[in-house]
Amino acid sequence: MSGRGIDWESIVSERVSDWVNRLDKDWPPAAKPTRVFNIAKSIEYLGIDIMTHLSFGYPLGFVETNTDLYSYLRMFHEKIPLATYLSILLEINTLKSWIANFPWLFNKLVPTADDAEGFGKLMGISKDLVEQRLKPSTDPRRDMLGSFLEHGISPTVAQRELMTFIFAGSDTTATATQATLLAIISNPLIYQTLQKEIDQAVSGGAVSSPIRHSEANNLPYLLGCVREGLRMFPPTAELSERMTPPEGDTIQGYKIPGGVFIGLNVRGIQRHKVYGEDVDIYQPERWLEVDSEHLVEMTKTLDLVFGYGDTKCLGYSLAQMTISKIIFELLRKFDVVTTNPFKPWVSKCYGLFFQSDFNVRLIRRKERTTPEAALDGANKFIAASISQRGLSSKGTTHHGKGSPRVDSLL
């Protein structure tokens, strides 16, 4: 992945700030009836806008319109299951390579830049942008496309790389964010500890608005929550196969012949004993309570979520920065509560994970009702009710005493 000269953080910060501000603007006051908010879909929209802004120099507008533009997500969710099943059959890949020699047939089976919706529509947008950037009158742009062209990558390869960048980056980052958020709000002690760290950082002037990546790295509990989210719920379950060399290899004492595909069980590796005995428990504290040498081993193991070696995902740092910003800024402004604690979401795995019905209620923290305020409101309600019945709140009613108060009954 190229990208030298791009201010990654400014773009991510701009998109996250816009998302949170729109939630703040559109969300009804606390006094209004509860509204169900599918935050899984909203985070997916945000993920696509971040990746397209980094790629094209502007977001496509999923967040602004609150819409699945070009039916991209719908078609993505429909097509990926079959594609994943077929991808593990090597014979299918061989057949696909053969069919590619016949463009008239190949274009009927895969998305193309002429499609009106779905992945093909994004290919068309990318193709048009590439052609526009190649015009002599066009000024260089500080985005992924501009970086690719500046470094001599051909237009065709640049277009293909952009699609991979958007496709791979938006879904996996969204899944990791959704999973981390659910884990936090499902555990009151973890939620309170993180909220306290956020509040102290804000009140102490230790963070900007939005938070910078360097500042987030100084918040150990936030980092622990993000790392633990990635450990507990790796955003991909694909095998990430590697082929053994012609002479074969030996893995933990097992001799493997040459030319054999070896798959990596990412989720299994993230239950390794390097993390301790309670590996099936979401526990951010595990990242804070170990010595530096052990932390290095844990971090190396966690890095395998994003692959290893030449094929390791180069967007690892971008993903961690994005997740930290989203979690921090969301919880800085809102309390987040699941509307159905018995079934907080629906998650399906087809190599990639698709979350739906992650329904929450947002409560602006500045509008939060304290116990004292709730009690005062109840007393006013009782007084108003008595007054409507023609009785004075100061008069003698119940056994010669004044109007009952909630706090007198507690």
Salt bridges, closest charged atoms under 4 A:
GLU9 OE1 - ARG212 NH2 3.33
GLU9 OE2 - LYS325 NZ 2.93
GLU14 OE2 - ARG15 NH1 3.57
ASP18 OD2 - ARG15 NH2 3.65
ASP18 OD2 - ARG22 NE 2.99
ASP24 OD2 - LYS333 NZ 3.79
ASP24 OD1 - ARG364 NE 2.61
GLU44 OE2 - HIS77 NE2 3.19
GLU78 OE2 - ARG74 NH1 3.17
GLU117 OE2 - ARG74 NH2 3.59
ASP143 OD2 - ARG133 NH2 2.63
GLU150 OE1 - ARG142 NH2 2.58
ASP199 OD1 - ARG365 NH1 2.65
GLU228 OE2 - ARG231 NH2 2.90
GLU228 OE2 - ARG286 NE 2.72
ASP278 OD1 - ARG286 NH1 3.10
ASP280 OD1 - ARG271 NE 3.37
ASP303 OD2 - LYS312 NZ 3.93
GLU329 OE2 - ARG332 NH2 3.06
ASP335 OD1 - ARG365 NE 3.71
ASP335 OD2 - ARG368 NE 2.84
GLU367 OE1 - ARG364 NH1 3.65
ASP376 OD2 - LYS380 NZ 3.28
ASP407 OD1 - ARG405 NE 3.12
